[in-house]
Amino acid sequence: MSVPDSDVRTPDSAAQPISAGIVTALVGFTSSFAVVLTGLTAVGANSAQAASGLLALCVTQALGMLWMSRHYRMPITLAWSTPGAALLAGAGTVSGGWPAAVGAFVVVGAAVILTGLWPRLGRLIAAIPPALAQAMLAGVLLPLCLAPVLALRDAPLAVAPVVLVWLVLQRYSPRWAVPAAFAAAAVVIAVGLASGSDGLDTSALLPRLDVTAPAWTWQAMIGIAIPLYIVTMASQNIPGTAVMNSFGYRVPWRPAMLVTGVGTLVGAPAGGHAINLAAISAALAAAPSAHPDPRRRWVAAFTAGWAYLVLAACSAAVATLIAAAPEGVVEAVAGLALLGTLGGALASALDDVREREGAVVTFLIAASGVSILGIGSAFWALVAGLIVRVAVTSRR
């Protein structure tokens, strides 16, 4: 009796999901950790608190992946909210400082848990016009994506190698373009340290959690918690389920929300802003390239979980290296990492002609960075976009 091709186990096919899982973790970590550190620092974290946040995110999403992938036998991968970190970078420090930001992270975790327990809340988020949500995200991303241009102008010798490496890899291996850009940035930092008098702070190389008691201010709730929750749901969790569906997997929605919500809640005091279902990197573990047999691809997500635990041990060293970077280098890496996300957000925001006026207004206000009553531009952008949308709809 012949054995179906999907059931043939060769040494190569057995190792395939393991290598796919390692690649998933490496690409996910190196392509956006600079955005996470930039966002946490922008809302008031010092270098130790930002490093702690990166550690907390790695550990909580790793534990979530290990449990969900093994329990459901699906390649369910989790990630930190990269759009959410970009939003933090644009929000800046709010009333109450870092403790208030931590309080907002706690609220986001609680809101995600509530989404899993109360389906109507998920439907309410899904009812937000996608064009406006994507326009808000694009506006938040624009200043960050301009950073490579400005950095290239201000520090061409330090930034040009990073941009050049990214450009070359975009031609030959786009998946590795941002990780390679970070590798080039690391070389630039190493050269700067070797030629300067200041060295790395070796005491900060070991990972440690820096726990902050949360505080709650209404400015942080409106300016950080609400936009962060909306962006995480609309740009990560909902697309993440769609990506998995495209490969034939039906993600268990309620358990996924409970796991990511609890993970966010637990990691928040240590500085973790939000974890969620992976969207872009989900395909690395769920696609046929991870294994020809869909029933074996869960091993890729399981391996990615273990890989993230290893990367967690490196989080403090990476954060210390970033802190020693010449001005503009880290910002350039973060901006390059977000170009694809910006392009996708703009395309989605402007795709529907009927939503275009509201989307453009939302984009402009979010990109302006204006703060009113201590509340950042992301919230006001969404409010203004909804008002314009109602006005335009009534006119028609």
C-alpha positions as CSV (number, residue, x, y, z in Angstrom):
1,M,0.0,0.0,0.0
2,S,1.4,3.3,-1.0
3,V,1.9,6.1,1.6
4,P,0.6,9.6,0.9
5,D,3.3,12.1,0.2
6,S,2.1,14.2,3.2
7,D,2.9,11.3,5.5
8,V,6.4,10.6,4.3
9,R,8.9,11.5,7.1
10,T,12.4,12.1,5.8
11,P,15.2,13.7,7.9
12,D,14.9,16.8,5.8
13,S,11.1,17.1,6.3
14,A,11.5,16.5,10.1
15,A,14.0,19.4,10.4
16,Q,12.0,21.7,8.1
17,P,9.5,23.0,10.6
18,I,12.2,23.4,13.2
19,S,14.3,25.6,10.9
20,A,11.1,27.5,9.8
21,G,10.4,28.2,13.5
22,I,13.9,29.5,14.1
23,V,13.6,31.8,11.0
24,T,10.2,33.0,12.2
25,A,11.6,34.1,15.6
26,L,14.7,35.6,14.1
27,V,12.9,37.6,11.5
28,G,10.2,38.7,13.9
29,F,12.7,39.8,16.6
30,T,15.3,41.5,14.5
31,S,12.9,43.2,12.1
32,S,11.1,45.2,14.7
33,F,12.7,45.2,18.2
34,A,14.2,48.7,17.4
35,V,10.6,49.9,17.0
36,V,9.6,48.5,20.3
37,L,12.6,50.2,22.1
38,T,11.8,53.5,20.4
39,G,8.2,53.3,21.4
40,L,8.8,52.5,25.0
41,T,11.4,55.1,25.4
42,A,9.1,57.7,23.8
43,V,6.4,57.2,26.5
44,G,8.9,57.7,29.3
45,A,10.8,54.4,29.8
46,N,14.5,54.7,30.6
47,S,17.0,52.3,29.0
48,A,16.6,49.7,31.8
49,Q,12.8,49.8,31.6
50,A,12.8,49.6,27.8
51,A,15.1,46.6,28.0
52,S,12.8,45.0,30.6
53,G,9.8,45.6,28.3
54,L,11.5,43.8,25.4
55,L,12.3,40.9,27.8
56,A,8.7,40.7,29.0
57,L,7.3,40.7,25.5
58,C,9.7,38.0,24.4
59,V,8.8,35.7,27.3
60,T,5.0,36.3,27.3
61,Q,4.6,35.7,23.6
62,A,7.0,32.7,23.7
63,L,4.9,31.0,26.5
64,G,1.7,31.7,24.6
65,M,3.1,30.2,21.5
66,L,4.4,27.1,23.3
67,W,1.0,26.4,24.8
68,M,-1.3,27.3,21.9
69,S,0.7,25.5,19.2
70,R,1.0,22.3,21.2
71,H,-2.5,22.3,22.6
72,Y,-4.3,23.1,19.3
73,R,-1.7,21.4,17.0
74,M,-1.7,24.6,14.8
75,P,1.1,26.9,13.8
76,I,-0.3,29.7,15.9
77,T,2.4,32.4,16.3
78,L,2.3,35.4,18.5
79,A,4.1,38.7,18.2
80,W,4.4,42.0,20.0
81,S,2.3,44.8,18.5
82,T,4.7,46.5,16.1
83,P,2.0,49.0,15.0
84,G,1.3,49.6,18.7
85,A,4.9,50.3,19.4
86,A,5.0,52.8,16.5
87,L,1.9,54.4,17.9
88,L,3.7,54.8,21.3
89,A,6.6,56.5,19.5
90,G,4.3,59.1,18.1
91,A,2.3,59.5,21.3
92,G,5.1,60.7,23.5
93,T,5.1,61.1,27.3
94,V,1.6,61.6,28.7
95,S,0.5,63.0,32.1
96,G,1.7,60.6,34.7
97,G,4.8,59.6,32.7
98,W,6.0,56.0,32.5
99,P,3.8,54.6,35.3
100,A,0.7,56.0,33.5
101,A,1.9,54.3,30.2
102,V,2.2,51.1,32.2
103,G,-1.3,51.6,33.4
104,A,-2.5,52.0,29.9
105,F,-0.8,48.7,28.9
106,V,-2.7,47.0,31.8
107,V,-6.0,48.4,30.5
108,V,-5.2,47.1,26.9
109,G,-4.6,43.6,28.3
110,A,-7.9,43.7,30.2
111,A,-9.7,45.0,27.1
112,V,-8.3,42.1,25.0
113,I,-9.4,39.6,27.6
114,L,-12.9,41.2,27.6
115,T,-12.9,40.9,23.8
116,G,-12.4,37.1,24.2
117,L,-15.2,36.9,26.8
118,W,-17.6,39.3,25.2
119,P,-17.9,38.8,21.4
120,R,-19.9,42.0,21.0
121,L,-16.8,44.0,21.8
122,G,-14.9,42.3,19.0
123,R,-17.7,43.1,16.6
124,L,-17.6,46.7,17.7
125,I,-13.9,47.0,16.9
126,A,-14.5,45.2,13.5
127,A,-17.2,47.8,12.9
128,I,-14.6,50.6,12.8
129,P,-14.2,51.5,9.1
130,P,-10.9,49.7,8.1
131,A,-10.0,52.7,6.0
132,L,-9.9,55.0,9.0
133,A,-8.1,52.5,11.2
134,Q,-5.4,52.0,8.5
135,A,-5.2,55.8,7.9
136,M,-4.6,56.4,11.6
137,L,-1.9,53.7,11.5
138,A,-0.3,55.2,8.4
139,G,-0.3,58.7,10.0
140,V,1.4,57.4,13.1
141,L,4.0,55.5,11.0
142,L,4.9,58.4,8.6
143,P,7.2,60.3,11.0
144,L,9.0,57.1,11.9
145,C,9.4,56.2,8.2
146,L,10.8,59.6,7.5
147,A,13.6,59.0,10.0
148,P,16.0,57.2,7.6
149,V,15.8,60.2,5.2
150,L,16.5,62.7,8.0
151,A,19.2,60.5,9.5
152,L,20.9,60.1,6.1
153,R,21.0,63.8,5.8
154,D,22.4,64.4,9.3
155,A,24.8,61.5,9.6
156,P,25.5,60.1,6.2
157,L,28.6,58.1,7.1
158,A,26.8,56.2,9.9
159,V,23.5,55.7,8.2
160,A,24.4,55.1,4.5
161,P,25.8,51.6,5.1
162,V,22.6,50.6,6.9
163,V,20.4,51.9,4.0
164,L,22.7,50.3,1.4
165,V,22.5,46.9,3.0
166,W,18.8,47.1,3.3
167,L,18.5,48.1,-0.4
168,V,20.6,45.3,-1.6
169,L,18.7,42.7,0.4
170,Q,15.4,44.1,-0.8
171,R,16.6,43.0,-4.3
172,Y,17.8,39.5,-3.4
173,S,16.1,38.4,-0.1
174,P,13.4,40.9,1.1
175,R,12.6,38.7,4.2
176,W,16.2,39.4,5.5
177,A,16.5,43.0,4.5
178,V,15.7,44.5,7.9
179,P,17.7,41.9,9.9
180,A,20.6,42.6,7.6
181,A,20.2,46.4,8.1
182,F,20.4,45.8,11.8
183,A,23.5,43.7,11.4
184,A,25.0,46.7,9.4
185,A,23.9,49.0,12.2
186,A,25.6,46.7,14.8
187,V,28.9,47.0,12.8
188,V,28.6,50.8,12.7
189,I,28.0,50.8,16.5
190,A,31.0,48.5,17.1
191,V,33.2,50.7,15.0
192,G,32.0,53.8,16.9
193,L,32.7,52.1,20.2
194,A,36.2,50.9,19.1
195,S,37.2,54.4,18.0
196,G,35.6,56.2,21.0
197,S,36.6,56.4,24.6
198,D,33.2,55.2,26.0
199,G,32.5,51.5,26.1
200,L,29.4,49.4,26.7
201,D,27.9,49.3,30.2
202,T,28.6,45.7,30.8
203,S,26.5,45.7,34.0
204,A,23.4,46.2,31.8
205,L,24.1,43.2,29.5
206,L,22.3,40.7,31.7
207,P,18.5,40.5,31.3
208,R,16.4,41.6,34.3
209,L,12.8,42.7,34.9
210,D,12.3,46.3,36.0
211,V,8.7,46.3,37.5
212,T,6.8,49.6,37.7
213,A,3.6,50.0,39.6
214,P,0.9,51.2,37.2
215,A,-0.8,54.5,37.5
216,W,-3.9,55.6,35.7
217,T,-4.6,59.0,34.2
218,W,-7.4,59.9,31.8
219,Q,-4.9,61.3,29.3
220,A,-3.1,58.0,29.2
221,M,-6.4,56.0,28.9
222,I,-7.6,58.1,26.0
223,G,-4.2,58.9,24.3
224,I,-2.5,55.5,24.7
225,A,-4.9,52.7,25.8
226,I,-7.7,53.3,23.4
227,P,-5.6,53.8,20.2
228,L,-3.2,51.0,21.2
229,Y,-6.1,48.6,21.7
230,I,-7.7,49.6,18.4
231,V,-4.4,49.3,16.4
232,T,-3.6,45.9,18.0
233,M,-7.0,44.5,17.2
234,A,-7.4,46.0,13.7
235,S,-3.9,45.7,12.5
236,Q,-2.7,42.5,14.2
237,N,-5.4,40.2,15.7
238,I,-8.0,40.4,12.9
239,P,-5.5,40.2,10.0
240,G,-3.7,37.5,11.9
241,T,-6.8,35.3,11.8
242,A,-7.2,36.1,8.1
243,V,-3.7,35.0,7.4
244,M,-4.2,31.7,9.2
245,N,-7.5,31.1,7.4
246,S,-5.7,31.6,4.1
247,F,-3.6,28.5,4.9
248,G,-6.6,26.5,6.1
249,Y,-6.3,27.0,9.9
250,R,-9.2,28.3,12.0
251,V,-7.7,30.1,15.0
252,P,-9.7,29.5,18.2
253,W,-10.7,33.2,18.7
254,R,-11.6,33.2,22.4
255,P,-8.6,31.2,23.7
256,A,-6.3,33.4,21.5
257,M,-7.7,36.6,23.0
258,L,-7.5,35.2,26.5
259,V,-3.9,34.1,26.1
260,T,-2.7,37.3,24.5
261,G,-4.8,39.4,26.9
262,V,-3.4,37.7,30.0
263,G,0.1,37.8,28.5
264,T,-0.2,41.6,28.0
265,L,-1.7,42.0,31.5
266,V,1.1,40.0,33.1
267,G,3.9,41.7,31.1
268,A,2.6,45.3,31.4
269,P,4.2,46.1,34.8
270,A,7.6,45.0,33.4
271,G,7.1,47.3,30.4
272,G,5.4,45.0,27.8
273,H,3.0,47.1,25.8
274,A,0.9,44.4,24.0
275,I,1.2,40.9,22.5
276,N,-1.2,39.6,19.8
277,L,-1.6,37.1,17.0
278,A,1.2,37.5,14.5
279,A,0.0,38.8,11.1
280,I,2.9,39.2,8.7
281,S,5.3,36.7,10.3
282,A,2.4,34.2,10.7
283,A,2.9,33.0,7.2
284,L,6.5,31.9,7.9
285,A,5.2,29.1,10.2
286,A,1.9,28.4,8.5
287,A,2.9,28.2,4.8
288,P,3.8,25.0,3.0
289,S,7.4,26.1,3.1
290,A,7.3,25.3,6.9
291,H,6.3,21.7,6.1
292,P,4.4,19.9,3.3
293,D,2.0,18.4,5.8
294,P,-0.2,21.0,7.4
295,R,-0.6,18.7,10.4
296,R,3.1,19.1,11.2
297,R,3.5,22.8,10.9
298,W,2.6,23.4,14.5
299,V,6.2,22.3,15.2
300,A,7.4,25.5,13.6
301,A,5.4,27.7,15.9
302,F,6.4,25.6,18.9
303,T,10.1,26.0,17.9
304,A,9.6,29.7,17.5
305,G,8.4,29.9,21.1
306,W,11.6,28.2,22.3
307,A,13.7,30.5,20.0
308,Y,12.0,33.6,21.6
309,L,13.0,32.4,25.0
310,V,16.6,32.2,23.8
311,L,16.3,35.7,22.3
312,A,14.8,37.0,25.6
313,A,18.1,36.2,27.2
314,C,19.7,38.5,24.7
315,S,17.2,41.4,25.1
316,A,19.3,43.4,27.6
317,A,22.4,43.1,25.5
318,V,20.6,44.2,22.4
319,A,19.0,47.2,24.2
320,T,22.4,48.2,25.5
321,L,23.9,48.0,22.1
322,I,21.1,50.2,20.7
323,A,21.6,52.7,23.5
324,A,25.3,53.1,22.4
325,A,24.3,53.7,18.7
326,P,25.3,57.0,17.0
327,E,22.4,59.4,16.6
328,G,20.1,58.4,13.8
329,V,21.2,54.8,13.3
330,V,18.5,53.1,15.4
331,E,15.8,55.5,14.0
332,A,16.9,54.5,10.5
333,V,16.6,50.8,11.2
334,A,13.2,51.3,12.8
335,G,12.0,53.4,9.8
336,L,13.1,50.9,7.3
337,A,11.4,48.1,9.2
338,L,8.1,50.0,9.0
339,L,8.1,50.9,5.3
340,G,6.2,47.8,4.3
341,T,3.6,48.3,7.0
342,L,3.2,52.0,6.0
343,G,2.7,51.0,2.3
344,G,0.1,48.4,3.2
345,A,-1.7,50.8,5.5
346,L,-1.9,53.6,2.9
347,A,-3.1,51.2,0.2
348,S,-5.9,50.0,2.5
349,A,-6.8,53.5,3.6
350,L,-7.2,54.9,0.1
351,D,-8.6,51.8,-1.7
352,D,-12.2,52.7,-1.2
353,V,-13.1,56.0,-3.0
354,R,-16.1,56.4,-0.7
355,E,-13.9,56.5,2.4
356,R,-11.1,58.5,1.0
357,E,-12.0,62.0,2.4
358,G,-12.3,60.7,6.0
359,A,-9.2,58.5,5.5
360,V,-7.1,61.5,4.3
361,V,-8.2,63.7,7.2
362,T,-7.4,60.8,9.7
363,F,-4.0,60.4,8.1
364,L,-3.1,64.1,8.2
365,I,-4.1,64.6,11.8
366,A,-2.4,61.4,13.0
367,A,0.8,62.4,11.1
368,S,0.7,66.0,12.5
369,G,1.6,64.8,16.0
370,V,-0.7,67.4,17.6
371,S,-1.7,67.0,21.2
372,I,-4.8,68.5,22.6
373,L,-5.7,68.3,26.3
374,G,-2.7,66.1,26.8
375,I,-4.1,63.5,24.4
376,G,-2.1,62.4,21.4
377,S,-2.9,62.8,17.7
378,A,-4.0,59.2,17.1
379,F,-7.2,59.5,19.1
380,W,-8.1,62.9,17.6
381,A,-7.4,61.6,14.1
382,L,-9.9,58.8,14.5
383,V,-12.5,61.1,16.0
384,A,-12.1,63.6,13.1
385,G,-12.1,60.9,10.5
386,L,-15.4,59.5,11.8
387,I,-16.9,63.0,11.8
388,V,-15.9,63.6,8.2
389,R,-17.1,60.2,7.2
390,V,-20.6,60.9,8.7
391,A,-20.7,64.3,7.1
392,V,-19.7,62.9,3.7
393,T,-22.1,60.0,4.0
394,S,-25.0,62.4,4.8
395,R,-24.1,64.6,1.9
396,R,-24.3,61.6,-0.5
